[in-house]
Amino acid sequence: MKNYLLLKNFIAKLKEYIFLIDGDNQFDLSDLHKNLNLLDDESNSIYIGYRKCRADNKYRIINANLYNIIIKMLLPFPPIKDIDCAFKLFPRDAIKGILPLISNGAIISAELIYKIHNNGYKIIEFEV
């Protein structure tokens, strides 16, 4: 409950959009700038990157592909290329509308996308 309240207070103070990215420099931030033209005026979309070239070893790629298959089997998921790509842009209201989150580990990205999509937001993907 404490984490939920912290997250709720954090989100309340944010700007119109929330941008999620890994901190290990695997993505180029200029990819966000290149794709800002995708933003629609209605703010009813979430923007999810997919990796053009994965720089992972073959075991990690196999693991990621199996994860994507299992998630899509368990949840009625929209067809997206890379569930766990950590390059995501959400309208703040999309996040506020799905709290509290249940996941606190590897499946949190799938929970975010699943819940936001079920709240009526469309998904726009772009290559990173």
Salt bridges, closest charged atoms under 4 A:
ASP31 OD1 - LYS34 NZ 3.29
ASP40 OD2 - LYS122 NZ 3.76
ASP56 OD2 - ARG54 NH2 2.74
ASP56 OD1 - ARG60 NE 3.61
ASP82 OD2 - ARG51 NE 2.71
GLU111 OE2 - LYS115 NZ 2.80
